[in-house]
Amino acid sequence: MKPRLYNKNHSWKNNGYGFLNKCIKSQTTIETNGEYTLTIEVLPNDRLYNLLETGLLIRQKPNHSDPTQFFEINDIKIEKSGKAIITAPHIKNHFLNNVVKVTDMAAVSTLNLTGTASQINSKFLSNAIIHRNWKDANDIEHSYSSVVELHGYSNDEHDPDNIQYIPLEPPFTFEEAYLGDSGFIKKFGGEMYFDNQKVHIYKNYGEVKPITLRFGSGISDYTQEMNSTETYDVLIVYAKVKGSNDKEFIGIAGYPDEAFNELIDALFGTEFLDNASFEDVSSSFSNITYEASGDSLTTEEKQRFKNTLHSIARDSYARKQKSMTQPSINIKVTSLSQYKKLQNVGLGDYIKVECGNKTVITEKVTKVVYDNLNEVYIEHDLGVESRATVLGHVQRGGS
């Protein structure tokens, strides 16, 4: 599909200036949490060539399943031949650059939010300072009241796992509020997906595809690594906190829960498990004093301390995402018949890879590159840290 060029004042429901018919390359790179970037190359004899400038919009289908998306030109390089190389990020950046305000910026050093996913999301949206510079397109939704949709999140206020504490220092942007180190995604888990101006946050995104890539059948290069000094089954966090009686108390929590329980059983039994990582998180509690009763924290404070520790353990584990049970891999596919299997596999989906030793591991697609002109994927990156890259070879033709 050829890309279309638009002015910001065009209604997005029409055809804009029209197709860039002399576009010879159009590729969309998509990464986790909606990192869409469009790169196109346009020859100087294109009828719209002289209209090209930063700030214009390009409409393009970015992958095999999504509707056409809008990208804003932010960089144009002209080669000696006159060919224009254009980089355009997804318009989602206009959403992420909005600022969340507080009532009295001078008096508040930190905005502290506690609640369910829905409650905290509503707080972000209700405090937005909207500064989009292309609001005049008459078919664009302006209100943020319905622009963010949550999928798969529970709002049970009696379930501690559904209640999170998010501290943010003002002024801060939506990008920090949703994707920052203390933001919504790190606290509640999940991934962001953007459909033009519609924002979706999925607790569980993607699906397991019934596809297995096999070493020796089109996979020409393969390595496998494991370093036991950098891998673990369970993360243990512990912290010392101060009670209102000036005594110190210590707490411990772990993630995943079932592995943590097994580890604790072993530590107090006759065995010892060495595939655990221990982390002192006392600094997270340095400014907090818990109510104490005699030589113990109160029942309510014990539960609050425990819930906070568990949240820290879960978030830290999610960031590191390492496992003793899954080796890192690096594969390259040279067989087109193998690669064709992946043409309906998108970002967030899972596929299986059968290694040379017959070990089968399931990996998540964390990055894709889509050839928009030929409407095929040309690259999939797999694994939490993009450990495997699957490259396709396509015959360039265009449409």
C-alpha positions in Angstrom: 0.0 0.0 0.0 1.3 3.4 -0.9 1.3 6.1 1.8 -1.0 9.1 1.6 0.1 12.7 2.4 -2.1 14.9 4.6 -2.1 18.5 5.9 -3.2 18.7 9.6 -6.2 20.8 8.5 -7.5 18.0 6.3 -10.4 16.0 7.6 -8.8 12.5 8.2 -11.9 11.0 6.5 -10.9 12.2 3.0 -7.9 11.5 0.9 -5.6 14.4 1.8 -3.2 15.4 -0.9 -3.2 11.9 -2.3 -0.8 9.0 -2.7 3.0 9.3 -2.8 3.1 7.3 -5.9 6.9 7.5 -6.3 7.5 6.1 -2.8 10.0 3.3 -3.3 10.3 2.2 0.3 7.9 2.3 3.2 8.6 0.4 6.4 7.0 0.6 9.8 9.0 -0.5 12.9 6.8 -1.4 15.9 8.0 -2.1 19.4 6.4 -2.9 22.7 4.1 -0.2 24.1 3.3 1.3 20.8 6.6 2.5 19.5 5.6 3.0 15.9 8.1 4.7 13.5 7.5 5.0 9.7 10.4 5.4 7.3 9.8 6.1 3.7 11.8 7.0 0.6 10.3 9.2 -2.1 11.8 10.0 -5.5 12.0 13.6 -6.7 9.6 13.1 -9.6 6.7 12.4 -7.3 3.9 14.9 -7.9 3.7 15.7 -4.2 7.5 16.0 -3.7 7.6 19.8 -3.4 4.9 19.7 -0.7 7.0 17.5 1.7 7.8 19.3 4.9 8.0 18.5 8.6 4.7 18.6 10.4 2.7 17.0 7.6 0.9 13.7 8.3 1.3 10.4 6.4 -1.4 7.8 6.5 -0.2 4.2 6.2 -1.2 0.7 7.1 1.5 -0.3 9.6 1.0 -4.1 9.8 -1.1 -7.0 8.8 -4.0 -6.4 11.1 -4.3 -2.8 12.2 -6.3 -0.1 10.3 -4.4 2.7 8.6 -2.5 5.0 11.1 -1.3 8.5 11.0 2.3 9.5 11.4 3.8 13.0 11.6 6.9 13.9 9.6 9.7 15.1 11.9 12.8 14.5 9.7 13.5 14.8 6.0 16.9 14.1 4.5 17.6 14.8 0.8 20.3 12.7 -0.9 22.4 14.0 -3.7 20.1 12.2 -6.2 17.1 14.2 -4.8 15.6 11.1 -3.1 13.9 12.1 0.2 14.3 9.9 3.2 11.5 10.6 5.7 11.1 9.6 9.3 7.7 9.9 10.9 6.7 8.7 14.4 3.1 7.8 15.2 0.8 10.6 16.3 0.6 9.0 19.7 3.4 11.3 20.8 0.9 14.1 21.0 -0.9 12.1 23.6 2.2 11.1 25.6 3.5 14.7 25.6 0.4 16.0 27.5 1.1 17.2 31.0 -0.6 16.1 34.2 -1.1 19.0 36.6 -1.8 19.3 40.3 -4.0 21.8 42.1 -1.1 23.8 43.6 2.1 23.1 41.8 4.1 25.2 44.3 2.9 23.5 47.4 3.0 19.9 46.2 6.3 18.1 45.6 4.9 14.7 44.7 1.5 13.6 43.5 0.7 10.4 45.4 -2.1 8.3 43.9 -3.5 5.1 45.4 -6.2 3.0 43.9 -7.3 0.6 41.2 -6.2 0.8 37.6 -9.4 2.6 36.6 -9.2 5.1 39.5 -5.6 6.0 38.7 -6.2 6.2 35.0 -9.2 8.5 35.6 -7.0 10.7 37.8 -4.4 11.1 35.0 -7.0 12.0 32.4 -8.9 14.4 34.6 -5.7 16.4 35.3 -4.5 16.6 31.7 -3.3 19.9 30.3 -4.3 19.5 26.6 -2.0 21.2 24.2 -2.4 19.3 20.9 -1.7 21.6 18.0 -3.9 19.8 15.5 -7.2 19.9 17.2 -8.9 21.7 14.3 -9.5 18.5 12.3 -13.2 18.2 12.8 -13.5 14.5 13.0 -10.9 14.0 15.8 -12.2 13.3 19.3 -10.9 16.0 21.7 -11.9 14.8 25.1 -9.7 12.4 27.0 -12.6 11.1 29.0 -13.0 8.1 26.6 -9.7 8.1 24.7 -8.0 5.5 27.0 -9.6 2.1 27.3 -8.5 -0.5 29.9 -8.8 -4.2 29.0 -8.5 -7.1 31.5 -7.9 -5.0 34.7 -9.9 -5.8 37.8 -11.2 -3.0 39.9 -11.9 -5.0 43.1 -10.8 -2.7 45.8 -10.7 -5.6 48.3 -8.0 -7.3 46.4 -4.6 -5.8 47.4 -3.0 -6.8 44.1 -5.5 -4.4 42.3 -4.6 -1.4 44.5 -1.3 0.3 43.6 0.6 3.3 44.9 2.0 5.7 42.3 4.2 8.6 43.4 5.0 11.2 40.7 6.9 14.5 40.9 5.2 17.3 39.0 5.2 18.6 36.4 5.2 15.3 34.5 3.9 14.1 31.1 1.6 11.3 30.2 4.6 9.3 29.0 6.0 9.4 32.6 2.6 8.8 34.1 1.9 5.7 32.0 5.4 4.4 31.0 7.8 5.9 33.6 9.6 4.0 36.3 6.8 4.7 38.7 4.1 4.8 36.1 0.9 2.9 35.4 2.5 0.1 33.3 5.3 -0.7 35.8 2.8 -0.8 38.7 -0.2 -2.6 37.1 1.6 -4.5 34.3 0.3 -4.7 30.8 1.1 -3.0 27.5 -0.1 0.1 25.6 -1.5 -0.2 22.1 -2.4 2.9 20.0 -5.0 3.2 17.2 -4.5 6.7 16.0 -6.0 8.8 18.8 -7.5 5.8 20.7 -5.3 4.4 23.4 -5.7 0.8 24.6 -4.0 -0.6 27.7 -4.1 -4.4 27.8 -3.4 -6.4 30.9 -2.6 -9.4 28.6 -1.7 -8.5 25.0 -1.1 -11.0 22.2 -1.8 -14.6 21.8 0.1 -17.9 21.4 0.3 -18.8 17.8 0.3 -22.5 16.7 3.7 -22.0 15.0 7.0 -23.7 15.6 10.3 -22.7 13.9 12.7 -25.6 13.8 16.5 -25.5 13.7 17.9 -27.2 10.6 14.8 -26.4 8.6 15.6 -23.0 7.2 17.3 -21.8 10.4 20.9 -21.5 9.3 22.4 -19.9 12.4 21.8 -20.8 16.0 23.5 -20.1 19.4 22.4 -20.8 22.9 23.7 -19.3 26.1 23.1 -19.6 29.8 25.0 -17.9 32.6 23.8 -19.0 36.0 25.3 -15.9 37.7 22.7 -13.7 35.9 19.6 -15.9 36.1 17.2 -16.8 38.8 13.9 -18.4 39.6 12.7 -16.0 42.2 13.4 -12.5 43.3 13.5 -11.8 47.1 13.2 -8.3 48.4 13.6 -7.2 52.0 13.5 -3.9 53.8 14.0 -2.3 57.2 11.4 0.2 58.2 10.9 2.6 61.1 8.0 2.2 63.6 6.3 5.1 65.4 8.1 3.8 68.6 11.5 4.4 66.9 12.1 0.6 66.6 13.2 -1.0 63.3 11.2 -3.8 61.7 12.2 -6.0 58.8 9.9 -7.5 56.1 10.5 -9.9 53.2 8.5 -10.7 50.1 9.2 -12.4 46.8 8.0 -13.0 43.2 6.7 -15.2 41.7 4.7 -16.2 44.7 4.9 -20.0 44.3 8.7 -20.0 43.8 9.1 -17.7 46.8 7.1 -20.0 49.0 9.2 -23.0 47.9 12.4 -21.1 48.6 11.3 -20.1 52.1 10.3 -23.7 52.9 13.8 -24.8 51.7 15.6 -22.1 53.7 13.9 -23.3 56.9 14.4 -26.9 56.0 17.4 -28.9 55.0 17.9 -27.8 51.5 19.2 -24.5 50.0 18.2 -23.0 46.7 20.9 -21.0 45.0 18.8 -19.7 42.0 17.3 -16.7 43.9 18.2 -13.0 43.7 18.1 -10.9 46.9 17.5 -7.2 46.8 17.5 -4.6 49.7 14.8 -2.1 49.0 14.9 -0.3 52.3 15.5 3.0 50.4 12.0 2.9 49.1 10.7 3.2 52.7 13.2 5.8 54.0 10.6 8.5 54.4 7.8 6.3 55.8 7.0 5.7 59.4 4.7 2.8 60.3 2.4 2.8 63.3 3.6 0.3 65.9 2.0 -1.3 68.9 4.5 -2.5 71.5 7.2 -4.6 69.8 5.2 -5.1 66.6 3.6 -3.1 63.8 -0.1 -2.9 63.9 -2.1 -5.4 61.9 -3.1 -2.8 59.3 0.5 -1.5 59.0 1.9 -5.1 58.6 -0.5 -5.6 55.7 0.3 -2.3 54.1 4.1 -3.0 54.4 3.6 -6.5 53.0 1.5 -5.3 50.0 4.1 -2.6 49.2 7.0 -5.1 49.4 5.1 -7.6 47.1 4.5 -4.8 44.6 8.1 -3.8 44.5 9.2 -7.5 44.1 6.7 -8.0 41.2 7.8 -4.8 39.4 11.5 -5.5 39.8 11.1 -9.1 38.6 9.1 -7.8 35.5 11.9 -5.4 34.6 14.6 -8.0 34.8 12.6 -10.9 33.3 15.2 -13.6 33.5 14.7 -17.2 34.2 16.8 -20.3 34.9 14.5 -22.3 32.8 14.8 -20.4 29.5 18.1 -20.1 27.6 18.8 -17.1 25.4 18.7 -17.8 21.7 19.8 -16.2 18.5 18.4 -17.5 15.3 18.3 -16.4 11.6 15.8 -17.7 9.1 16.9 -17.9 5.5 14.1 -20.1 4.1 11.2 -18.0 2.7 8.9 -21.0 3.4 9.8 -20.8 7.1 9.4 -17.1 7.2 5.9 -17.2 5.6 4.7 -18.8 8.7 5.2 -15.5 10.5 3.1 -13.3 8.2 0.1 -13.3 10.6 2.2 -13.1 13.7 2.2 -9.6 15.2 3.6 -7.7 18.1 2.9 -9.3 21.4 2.2 -12.7 20.0 4.1 -15.9 21.1 5.6 -18.6 18.9 7.7 -21.7 19.6 11.3 -22.3 18.6 12.6 -25.8 18.6 16.3 -25.6 19.4 19.1 -27.9 18.2 18.9 -30.0 21.3 15.1 -30.5 20.8 14.4 -28.0 23.6 11.2 -26.1 22.7 11.0 -22.6 24.1 8.1 -20.1 23.7 9.2 -16.5 22.8 7.2 -13.3 22.7 7.4 -11.0 19.6 8.8 -7.7 21.0 9.5 -5.9 17.7 8.4 -6.2 14.1 9.3 -4.4 10.9 6.6 -4.3 8.2 7.1 -3.7 4.5 4.1 -1.5 3.8 4.5 -1.6 0.0 4.6 -5.4 -0.3 2.4 -5.8 2.8 4.7 -8.4 4.5 6.8 -8.6 7.6 10.5 -8.5 7.0 11.7 -8.9 10.6 10.5 -10.3 14.0 12.4 -9.8 17.2 11.6 -12.4 19.8 12.2 -12.6 23.6 12.1 -10.3 26.5 15.4 -8.7 25.5 14.9 -9.2 21.8 17.3 -12.2 21.9 16.3 -13.7 18.6 15.9 -11.9 15.3 14.0 -13.6 12.5 14.6 -12.0 9.1 12.5 -12.6 6.0 13.6 -12.2 2.4 11.0 -10.6 0.1 11.0 -9.8 -3.6 10.4 -6.1 -3.7 7.6 -5.1 -6.0 5.3 -2.6 -4.5 1.7 -1.9 -5.1 
